[in-house]
Amino acid sequence: MESWQPDQQRLRELTFLLRDATNPNCQDQGLLNQRLQLFDENPYYNTYLMYILTKSNDQDINIRVVAGQQLQNNIKNNFNSISLFALNYVKQSCIQYLTYPDASPISKIVSSIMSLIVGRGQVHNWLDSLYFLIHQLDSNDALTIEIALDTLVIICEDTARELDQEINGIRPLNFMLPKLVELVSSPNPKWRAKAIHIIRQFISLQSFSFLQQFDTVLMALYSRISDRDTHVRQELGPAFAFLWQTFPERLKVYLHPTIEYMIEAMMDQDETVALGACDFWIEYAHIHLYHNELVPYLPRLVNCLLKRMIYSEEWVQNVYTNRAESQYYHSENLIESPRDYLEFELHNTDGEHEEDDEDFDDEEFYSQISLRETSAGTLEVLSIAFGIKLVSALLNQLLNHTLCDQNWLVRESGILALGAAAEGSLMISLHKSAFFFFG
């Protein structure tokens, strides 16, 4: 394998074609594709691409990137057509290059190629890649560890079940988990977050190797409960949700710390963390084993959900921004009540402003209110699960605070909460006389 060298004439021809491919002003794209197709029929085509990607250091990096992209596409779409010789050459080149990676885009492409081969070719056909990547995590070089982790993230997302299958008497997860657990306590927050992300791929599978190391994994994850790094918190919430969904009976000792953590996470400034907390509470609602233990916390939890259901001042400003072309809009106008908002919207629904409506970015709009909607959905699920116990906490907050607030945005969130909780709690109807219109 080491003795293979490309034919220099063919290498020059392919390099010229790839250079043309990087040129956006190429006049004859059809002819270029035909010539590349002829190369594709050569059984050594993928070895040439890998050679250009990893060994043609004298070439423009854009040419090398295009070579890598071509190779990625071939692995994705024509994996079974790649010759064994070419595949082994690509594998060997991946390990050689990533042993001492650099900060160029080449390293990321090689990492992607490595994960693609494991995914398309199955774990048992390249077990050595996993040994290599885990070994790289012991490196003293931060970039080496970073790229090894990024590669493992993709491999574990794509092949989680395979990693717990016995291959020649070895379950890869048995030697992978200890190193990942170790990284959960790394001083580097990105590495902690990625290690947690990888570990949670295996939680719901209840795999043999995971269960063997369950207590160690659990201690590692809960050791990060006071971790303030946003990326770590983004991963920890979903990990806890999976754990409590899958192993509720084994987690009783962690119950109250988890409840406290998730209530706090509901109010995190990062919306991804808060959304993860919503997912946890939805899962918790289905764990009947611990319903009674949550009852004392319901007032705090309800209060957090209500706060997350309030339209933000930024959201109101976005309404102004997206309707700024309206003839009705004046900079001195303020949206101070639901009626003002309704009137404002009605003046923007005539035919003159249909074009403005078409320009409105629906995806951006809904992404901004997703936490509000998710919080309302969480309240609905909890109201079904906890009934009058939750309703009592909700009504106390609504009648004494939310629906009496001077800010109409806060009052509006209370109306949303009533609608969300009503489906699961008919007891609200007993308190109808307490409600009145807040305009």
N, C-alpha and C positions, 0 to 999 in steps of 0.2 A: 504493500500500500504506500509506504513512504517513498518508494522508488518511482511512483507515477509522476510524470511531468506532462504538462499539456503540449500539444503540437503548437509551435509558436505562430505558424501561419493562421491556424484556426483561432487561436487565442486573439490575434490581432483583428481578425474579421469580426469575431463576436464582440470585442471591445468597441470597435467602430459602430456596430449596430446598437449597442447599448448607449453609446454616446449620442447617437441620433435620437434614441428613445427619450433621452433627457432634454432634448430640444423641443420646446413647445411650438416652435415655428417650422417644424419638420414638414416639408411639402408633400411627401408621399407616404402617409402613414400606412396605407394598404400594402405597399411594396415592402415596407419595413416589417410589418407583421408576417408577410409571406416568408421573408428571409429568416426571421426568427423561428418560424414554424419548421423550416428545413433543419435548423440546428436542433430543434426539439426532437426530431426523429433520430438524432445521433445518440446512442446509448451512453455516451460520455458527457452529454450536454450539461447534466446537473453537476458533474465534477468540475466542469469549466466554470460554471456559475459560482460554485463554492470557492474555487481557486481565486477568481476575480474578487469575490467578497472578502476573503480572509488573507490573501497573500499578495495581491497586486497593490502593494503600498505606494507604488509610483503613480497610480491612476487617480484621477479626480474622484473625490469621495462620492459624488452624485452618481457616477457610473457604477461604483461598487454597491451603492444602495439599490440601484435599479436591478443589479444582478441578484442581490439578496431578495428583493421583492418577487422577481421571476421565480426564484427557487422556492420561496414560500408558497406561491400559487401552485407550483407543480406538486409540492408535497400535499397541499390541501385537496387538489382536484385530481391528481393522477398518481397517487402514492403507490398503488399496486403495479404501475407501469415502470417505476424506477428500478433500474438494475440493482442487484445485490452489491455489486462492486461499487457503484456510484453511492448507494446508501451508506455503505461502510466508510467510504471516503468522507462523506458529509459528516457522519457521526464523529469520526476521528478528528476532523478539522474543527468541529464544534468544541470538543474537549480541549484541544490544543489552544484554541483562541481564548476560551473563557478561563483557562488556567491563570492567565495574566491579562485580564480585560482592560480596556481603556474607556475613556469617557465619550468616545465618538458614537454616532448612531450605529456603527457596525456591531458593537457589542450587544445592543438591544435586539438587532435583527438576528444575530447568531443565537441569542437566548430564545427568541421566538421560534426559530427553526428547530432548536433542541426540543422545546415543549411540543411542537407539532409532530415531530417524529415519535415521541413517546405516546402522544395521544392517538395518532393514526396507526402506528405500528404495534401498539399495546405494550404495556409495561414489561411483560415477561421477555420481550425481544430486545430490551435495552436496559436491563437492571443496573448495569454499570453506570448509567447516567445518574441514577439516584445516589449511588455511593459517592460519585464524584461531587455532586451538588452538596450533599451533606458534609462532605470533607471540606468543601470550600467555605462553609460557615465557620470553620475554625481559623480562617485566614486572619492575618493582622491588618489586611488592607480593607478599608471600608467599602470601596467600590466593588471588590470581589464578592463580599458578603451581600451587598445590595443586589447585584445581578443574579447571584445564586438564589436569593430569596424570591426575586421577581419571577425567575424561571419555575421555582417550586410552586409559587402561587397558581400559575396557569396549569401546571401538571396536576396539582391536587384538585383544582376545580373540575378538570376534565376527566380524571381517572380515579376518583376517590375510592370507589368500590374495588378496583383492581389492586390498589395499593395494600389491601388487607388480604389478598389471595396468596396462598402459599406457592412460591416459585422455587423449585429445587430445595424444598425444606425451609425456605426463608419467606417471612412476611415483611415486605419493605417497611410497613408502618412501624414494625418493632424497633428498627434502628433509626427511623426518622423522628418519631415522637419525642424521644428524650432530648434531642438537640433543639427541637422547636420549643419544647417546654422551657429549656434553658434560656432561649432567646426572649421569652415572655418577660423576663426580668432584666433584659439588656438595658444599658444606659441610653441607648439610641431609641427614641420613641417610634421612629418609623419601623425599625426592626421589631419592636414589641407589637406594633399594630399588625404587621404582616404575619408574624408568627401566630397571633390570635386568629387572624383571618384564615390561615391554613388549618389550624386546629379545628375550627368550627365546621369545616367541610366534612368532618368525620363524626360529629356528635350524633346527629339524627340517624346515622347508619347503624349505630350500636355494634360496631365492628369488634371482632375478637381482640385485636391488638389494642384498640381504644379502651375496651373494658378492662383489660389487664393493667392498664396504666391510669385508670379512671381517677383514683384518689390523688395521684401526683398532678394530673392535668387540672383537677378541680382546685387544688391548693395554689397552683400557679396562676390560674385565672382570677381567683378571689384575692390574690395578693396585689392585684392591680385595681382594686375597688376604690382606692383613693388617688389613683392616677389622674392627673388633670390634663393630660395631653388629649387634644380633640380627636386625633386619629385613633388613639387607643380606645377612647370612649365610644367612637363610632363602631368599633369592632366588638367591644365588650358587651354592649346591649344585646345585639343579635345572638351572641354566644350564650348569654344567660337565658334568652328566650328559648333557644334550642335545647339547652340543658333542662329547663323546667318543663318543657313540653315532653321531653323524652324520659327523664329520670326524676320525676317529682318526689317519689318515695325515698330517694337516696339523698335528698338535699335539705332535709328539715333543719339541720344545724345551721344552714346558711339562709334560712327564710327571712328573718328580720333584717339582717344586713342587706339582703337583696331588695326587699321592699323599700328600705330607706334610700338605697342607691337609685332605684328606678323612679321614685318620686322626685328626687333631686334631678335626675336626668330629664324629666319632663320639662323642666325650666331651663335647660341648658341653652346657651346663646346659639349654639350650632343646631340648626334644624334637623340635620341627619341624626344627631344624638337623640333629640326629642322624638323623632319619628320611630327610632328604634325602641324607645321606651313605650310608645303607644303599642307597638307590636308585642312587647312583653306583656302589657296589661291585657291585651286581647287573648293571649295564650293563657295567662293566669286565670281569666274568667272561666276557662274550661277545666281548670284543675280543682275539682270539688273538694279534694282532700284538705286544702288549706283555705277555704272560704272564710271560716270563722276568724282565722288569724288576721285577715285583712280588714275586718269590720272597723276596728279602732282607727285605722288609717284612712278610711273612706272620706272624711271631711277634707283632709289635706289633699288627697288625690283628686277629689272633685274640684277643689279650688284651683289646682294646677291645670286641669283640663279646661275649666272655664276661661282661665287666663290665656290659654293657647287657642281659644276659639274667638278671640277678639281680633277684628281687623286692625292691622297696624296703621300708624299715621303714615308710614311709607306707602302702604297700599292705597290710602286715600290720595296721596300725592301722585301716585301712578295713574289713578283715575283722571286726575287733572291733566297729567302729561299726555295721556292717550286720547283725551278729548279736547286738547288745546285749540284745535282748529274750529271747534264749534262756535257758531254765532252767538249761542246762548251764553257761552262761557265768558266770564269777566274775572280778571285777576283778583278783584276785591271780593268776589263771592266766596263764601266758605260753606262747606258741607257740614252743617251743624246738627242735622237730625235725619232720620230715615226719610222724612217727607222731602227734605231738601235734596237728598240723593235721588229719590224717585223722580222728583220734578226735573232734576238735572238730566237723568237718563231719558225721560220722555221727550225732552227737547232735542235729543240726539237720535231719534228714531225716524225722522222724516226722510224723504227721498234724497234731499240734498246731501245728506251725510252718510249715505250707504257706502261710499268709497272709503270714508274714514273708518267705518266699522270693519271693512275688509282688511284694512291695514293693521287692525288690532291683533296683537300677538297672543293667540289663544294659549299656546304652549307655555309662554312666559307667565301669563295670567294665572293659569291653573297650577303651575309649579309654585307660585307664591302663596296660594291659599291651600296647598295640599296639607300642611300641618293643621290648619283650622278644620278642614274636612275630616282628616284622620282622627283628630281629637274628638270631634262630634261622633264619629263612628265608634271610637273606643268607649265613649260614654254610653252609647246605645247598647253595646255588647255587655258592658258592666251592669247596666240597668236591668237587662234580661237575667243576668246571672245572680244579682244580689237583691233585686226587687225593692221592697219597701225600705230596706236598710240603706240602700244607696239613695233612694228618693228622699228620705228624711234629711240626709246630709245635703242633697242638692237643693231642696226647697228652702232649707235654712239659709244657705248661701244666697239663693236667688232673691228671696223675700226681704232679707235683711241687708243685702249689699248690692248685688249685681243689678237688679231691676230698679234700684233706687239711685244708681250712680248718675252723676251730672253729665257724664260723657255718653252720648248716644251710641258710640261704638261698643261700649261695655254693656249697655242695655240690650243692644241687638244680639250680642253673644248669648245673653240669657234667654232670649226668645229662641235662638237656635238650639240651646241646650234643652229647652222644654220639648221641642220637636224631636230631638234625638232620644230623650229618655222616655217620652210618652209611649213609644211602641213597646217597650219592655215593662212599663210600669203604669198600669191603669190607675194606681193610687193617686196620680196627679189630678185626676178628675174630681177627687174628693176635696181638692183645694182650689177649685175654679174661682170661688168667690174672692180669693185673695189676689187674683190677677186683674190687671186693668191695662189699658193701652198706654204705652209710653211713646209719645211722638216727638 
